Amino acid sequence: MWPTSLHLTAGHTLTLDVQAHDYIHPGAVTSARPDLAIPFTGSGPFLHNDPDDRPDNIHAGALTLRTGAQYASRLLLPMLPA
């Protein structure tokens, strides 16, 4: 996850979308420069497929995310005063 900032006013909704892959925006475009043929898919050029950064012996496998009242799940968000 990349740090970011977002200002939500009263009545707006924040949604958390958990995926097991980089986000692929429908209709994604590639860079205007042919030498930078990187698809800008929603994660920008920040993909998680480099074998040096993401070796299979550490990052391959299955992950189970359990949700519901019976699981102690939390999302901690900082709240800054206006």
Buried (B, 14 or more C-beta within 10 A) or exposed (E): EEEEEEEEEEEEEEEEEEEEEBEEEEEEEEEEEEEEEEBBBEBEEEBEEEEEEEEEEEEEEEEEEEEEEEEEEEEEEEEEEE
